[in-house]
Amino acid sequence: MITYDPEFAGRRHIDAAFRQAGVAPRIVLEATDSDVIKTYVALGLGVGIVSELALGEEDDRRYRSLPIGRPFRANVTRIAYRAGHMLRGFEREFVELMRRPEPGAQAAGGGRRSMEDERS
């Protein structure tokens, strides 16, 4: 199996899913970038586990991909910015845009402070 480096945030979830399933995967290669993992797969070095976002339309011709779902849980992406510093207008706008829940979805990170809270 080819997957992300242990220092990569998503790898924790991959390892936990295998542990929970009682499976010890044989990891032959690790990478910090999904394009590197896809290259290793294209070279015939193994089967890769990558983020769904890493596979685009152009990859459909080169790879066969299967959505996994269980036992893997969704990985949450976060925005990071310096605490205690004023954000410029475009930065604040971007953060607020990303904080809006998708229509019909529950807001992520319940209990997190809002931009308004940070001003006080």
CNS distance restraints for C-alpha pairs under 8 A (distance, minus, plus):
assign (resid   1 and name CA) (resid  25 and name CA) 7.06 0.50 0.50
assign (resid   1 and name CA) (resid  26 and name CA) 5.94 0.50 0.50
assign (resid   1 and name CA) (resid  27 and name CA) 4.66 0.50 0.50
assign (resid   1 and name CA) (resid  28 and name CA) 5.73 0.50 0.50
assign (resid   1 and name CA) (resid  29 and name CA) 7.00 0.50 0.50
assign (resid   1 and name CA) (resid  46 and name CA) 5.49 0.50 0.50
assign (resid   1 and name CA) (resid  47 and name CA) 5.06 0.50 0.50
assign (resid   1 and name CA) (resid  48 and name CA) 5.71 0.50 0.50
assign (resid   1 and name CA) (resid  49 and name CA) 7.53 0.50 0.50
assign (resid   2 and name CA) (resid  27 and name CA) 5.83 0.50 0.50
assign (resid   2 and name CA) (resid  28 and name CA) 5.98 0.50 0.50
assign (resid   2 and name CA) (resid  29 and name CA) 4.88 0.50 0.50
assign (resid   2 and name CA) (resid  30 and name CA) 5.77 0.50 0.50
assign (resid   2 and name CA) (resid  31 and name CA) 7.90 0.50 0.50
assign (resid   2 and name CA) (resid  37 and name CA) 6.40 0.50 0.50
assign (resid   2 and name CA) (resid  40 and name CA) 7.67 0.50 0.50
assign (resid   2 and name CA) (resid  41 and name CA) 7.69 0.50 0.50
assign (resid   2 and name CA) (resid  46 and name CA) 6.16 0.50 0.50
assign (resid   2 and name CA) (resid  47 and name CA) 5.88 0.50 0.50
assign (resid   2 and name CA) (resid  48 and name CA) 4.43 0.50 0.50
assign (resid   2 and name CA) (resid  49 and name CA) 6.40 0.50 0.50
assign (resid   3 and name CA) (resid  11 and name CA) 7.63 0.50 0.50
assign (resid   3 and name CA) (resid  27 and name CA) 7.29 0.50 0.50
assign (resid   3 and name CA) (resid  29 and name CA) 6.70 0.50 0.50
assign (resid   3 and name CA) (resid  30 and name CA) 5.14 0.50 0.50
assign (resid   3 and name CA) (resid  31 and name CA) 6.44 0.50 0.50
assign (resid   3 and name CA) (resid  37 and name CA) 6.52 0.50 0.50
assign (resid   3 and name CA) (resid  48 and name CA) 5.60 0.50 0.50
assign (resid   3 and name CA) (resid  49 and name CA) 5.18 0.50 0.50
assign (resid   3 and name CA) (resid  50 and name CA) 6.68 0.50 0.50
assign (resid   4 and name CA) (resid   8 and name CA) 6.16 0.50 0.50
assign (resid   4 and name CA) (resid  10 and name CA) 7.39 0.50 0.50
assign (resid   4 and name CA) (resid  11 and name CA) 5.70 0.50 0.50
assign (resid   4 and name CA) (resid  30 and name CA) 5.13 0.50 0.50
assign (resid   4 and name CA) (resid  31 and name CA) 4.88 0.50 0.50
assign (resid   4 and name CA) (resid  32 and name CA) 5.47 0.50 0.50
assign (resid   4 and name CA) (resid  33 and name CA) 7.10 0.50 0.50
assign (resid   4 and name CA) (resid  34 and name CA) 7.49 0.50 0.50
assign (resid   4 and name CA) (resid  37 and name CA) 7.63 0.50 0.50
assign (resid   4 and name CA) (resid  49 and name CA) 7.72 0.50 0.50
assign (resid   4 and name CA) (resid  50 and name CA) 7.56 0.50 0.50
assign (resid   5 and name CA) (resid  11 and name CA) 6.67 0.50 0.50
assign (resid   5 and name CA) (resid  30 and name CA) 4.85 0.50 0.50
assign (resid   5 and name CA) (resid  31 and name CA) 4.96 0.50 0.50
assign (resid   5 and name CA) (resid  32 and name CA) 5.29 0.50 0.50
assign (resid   6 and name CA) (resid  11 and name CA) 5.49 0.50 0.50
assign (resid   6 and name CA) (resid  12 and name CA) 6.94 0.50 0.50
assign (resid   6 and name CA) (resid  30 and name CA) 7.91 0.50 0.50
assign (resid   7 and name CA) (resid  11 and name CA) 7.23 0.50 0.50
assign (resid   8 and name CA) (resid  12 and name CA) 7.72 0.50 0.50
assign (resid   8 and name CA) (resid  32 and name CA) 6.28 0.50 0.50
assign (resid   9 and name CA) (resid  13 and name CA) 7.92 0.50 0.50
assign (resid  10 and name CA) (resid  14 and name CA) 6.66 0.50 0.50
assign (resid  10 and name CA) (resid  75 and name CA) 6.54 0.50 0.50
assign (resid  11 and name CA) (resid  15 and name CA) 6.14 0.50 0.50
assign (resid  12 and name CA) (resid  16 and name CA) 6.07 0.50 0.50
assign (resid  13 and name CA) (resid  17 and name CA) 6.10 0.50 0.50
assign (resid  13 and name CA) (resid  72 and name CA) 6.84 0.50 0.50
assign (resid  13 and name CA) (resid  73 and name CA) 6.98 0.50 0.50
assign (resid  13 and name CA) (resid  75 and name CA) 7.53 0.50 0.50
assign (resid  14 and name CA) (resid  18 and name CA) 6.46 0.50 0.50
assign (resid  14 and name CA) (resid  72 and name CA) 6.50 0.50 0.50
assign (resid  15 and name CA) (resid  19 and name CA) 6.20 0.50 0.50
assign (resid  16 and name CA) (resid  20 and name CA) 6.02 0.50 0.50
assign (resid  17 and name CA) (resid  21 and name CA) 6.21 0.50 0.50
assign (resid  17 and name CA) (resid  71 and name CA) 5.49 0.50 0.50
assign (resid  17 and name CA) (resid  72 and name CA) 5.47 0.50 0.50
assign (resid  17 and name CA) (resid  73 and name CA) 7.76 0.50 0.50
assign (resid  18 and name CA) (resid  22 and name CA) 6.14 0.50 0.50
assign (resid  18 and name CA) (resid  23 and name CA) 5.10 0.50 0.50
assign (resid  18 and name CA) (resid  24 and name CA) 6.55 0.50 0.50
assign (resid  18 and name CA) (resid  25 and name CA) 7.21 0.50 0.50
assign (resid  18 and name CA) (resid  71 and name CA) 7.71 0.50 0.50
assign (resid  19 and name CA) (resid  23 and name CA) 5.91 0.50 0.50
assign (resid  19 and name CA) (resid  24 and name CA) 7.04 0.50 0.50
assign (resid  21 and name CA) (resid  71 and name CA) 7.35 0.50 0.50
assign (resid  28 and name CA) (resid  46 and name CA) 7.73 0.50 0.50
assign (resid  30 and name CA) (resid  37 and name CA) 7.49 0.50 0.50
assign (resid  31 and name CA) (resid  36 and name CA) 6.34 0.50 0.50
assign (resid  31 and name CA) (resid  37 and name CA) 6.18 0.50 0.50
assign (resid  32 and name CA) (resid  36 and name CA) 7.68 0.50 0.50
assign (resid  33 and name CA) (resid  37 and name CA) 6.62 0.50 0.50
assign (resid  34 and name CA) (resid  38 and name CA) 6.14 0.50 0.50
assign (resid  34 and name CA) (resid  50 and name CA) 6.02 0.50 0.50
assign (resid  34 and name CA) (resid  51 and name CA) 7.45 0.50 0.50
assign (resid  34 and name CA) (resid  54 and name CA) 6.20 0.50 0.50
assign (resid  35 and name CA) (resid  39 and name CA) 6.14 0.50 0.50
assign (resid  35 and name CA) (resid  54 and name CA) 7.54 0.50 0.50
assign (resid  36 and name CA) (resid  40 and name CA) 6.27 0.50 0.50
assign (resid  37 and name CA) (resid  41 and name CA) 6.30 0.50 0.50
assign (resid  37 and name CA) (resid  48 and name CA) 6.32 0.50 0.50
assign (resid  37 and name CA) (resid  49 and name CA) 7.97 0.50 0.50
assign (resid  37 and name CA) (resid  50 and name CA) 7.44 0.50 0.50
assign (resid  38 and name CA) (resid  42 and name CA) 6.11 0.50 0.50
assign (resid  38 and name CA) (resid  48 and name CA) 7.00 0.50 0.50
assign (resid  39 and name CA) (resid  43 and name CA) 6.21 0.50 0.50
assign (resid  40 and name CA) (resid  44 and name CA) 6.55 0.50 0.50
assign (resid  40 and name CA) (resid  45 and name CA) 5.53 0.50 0.50
assign (resid  40 and name CA) (resid  46 and name CA) 7.12 0.50 0.50
assign (resid  41 and name CA) (resid  45 and name CA) 5.53 0.50 0.50
assign (resid  41 and name CA) (resid  46 and name CA) 5.48 0.50 0.50
assign (resid  41 and name CA) (resid  47 and name CA) 5.92 0.50 0.50
assign (resid  41 and name CA) (resid  48 and name CA) 6.25 0.50 0.50
assign (resid  42 and name CA) (resid  62 and name CA) 7.42 0.50 0.50
assign (resid  42 and name CA) (resid  63 and name CA) 7.59 0.50 0.50
assign (resid  50 and name CA) (resid  54 and name CA) 6.54 0.50 0.50
assign (resid  51 and name CA) (resid  55 and name CA) 7.47 0.50 0.50
assign (resid  52 and name CA) (resid  67 and name CA) 7.68 0.50 0.50
assign (resid  55 and name CA) (resid  59 and name CA) 5.87 0.50 0.50
assign (resid  55 and name CA) (resid  60 and name CA) 7.75 0.50 0.50
assign (resid  56 and name CA) (resid  60 and name CA) 7.00 0.50 0.50
assign (resid  57 and name CA) (resid  61 and name CA) 7.80 0.50 0.50
assign (resid  58 and name CA) (resid  62 and name CA) 7.48 0.50 0.50
assign (resid  59 and name CA) (resid  63 and name CA) 5.81 0.50 0.50
assign (resid  60 and name CA) (resid  64 and name CA) 6.52 0.50 0.50
assign (resid  60 and name CA) (resid  65 and name CA) 7.70 0.50 0.50
assign (resid  68 and name CA) (resid  72 and name CA) 7.04 0.50 0.50
assign (resid  69 and name CA) (resid  73 and name CA) 6.78 0.50 0.50
assign (resid  69 and name CA) (resid  74 and name CA) 7.94 0.50 0.50
assign (resid  79 and name CA) (resid  95 and name CA) 7.43 0.50 0.50
assign (resid  84 and name CA) (resid 118 and name CA) 7.84 0.50 0.50
assign (resid  87 and name CA) (resid  91 and name CA) 5.70 0.50 0.50
assign (resid  87 and name CA) (resid  92 and name CA) 5.60 0.50 0.50
assign (resid  88 and name CA) (resid  92 and name CA) 6.14 0.50 0.50
assign (resid  89 and name CA) (resid  93 and name CA) 6.10 0.50 0.50
assign (resid  90 and name CA) (resid  94 and name CA) 6.12 0.50 0.50
assign (resid  91 and name CA) (resid  95 and name CA) 6.23 0.50 0.50
assign (resid  92 and name CA) (resid  96 and name CA) 6.13 0.50 0.50
assign (resid  92 and name CA) (resid 115 and name CA) 7.99 0.50 0.50
assign (resid  93 and name CA) (resid  97 and name CA) 6.06 0.50 0.50
assign (resid  94 and name CA) (resid  98 and name CA) 6.23 0.50 0.50
assign (resid  95 and name CA) (resid  99 and name CA) 6.21 0.50 0.50
assign (resid  96 and name CA) (resid 100 and name CA) 6.62 0.50 0.50
assign (resid  96 and name CA) (resid 115 and name CA) 7.52 0.50 0.50
assign (resid  99 and name CA) (resid 107 and name CA) 7.81 0.50 0.50
assign (resid  99 and name CA) (resid 108 and name CA) 7.93 0.50 0.50
assign (resid 100 and name CA) (resid 107 and name CA) 7.24 0.50 0.50
assign (resid 101 and name CA) (resid 105 and name CA) 5.96 0.50 0.50
assign (resid 101 and name CA) (resid 106 and name CA) 6.40 0.50 0.50
assign (resid 101 and name CA) (resid 107 and name CA) 4.94 0.50 0.50
assign (resid 101 and name CA) (resid 108 and name CA) 7.19 0.50 0.50
assign (resid 102 and name CA) (resid 106 and name CA) 7.71 0.50 0.50
assign (resid 102 and name CA) (resid 107 and name CA) 7.88 0.50 0.50
assign (resid 113 and name CA) (resid 117 and name CA) 5.80 0.50 0.50
assign (resid 113 and name CA) (resid 118 and name CA) 7.05 0.50 0.50
assign (resid 114 and name CA) (resid 118 and name CA) 6.57 0.50 0.50
assign (resid 115 and name CA) (resid 119 and name CA) 6.65 0.50 0.50
assign (resid 116 and name CA) (resid 120 and name CA) 7.12 0.50 0.50
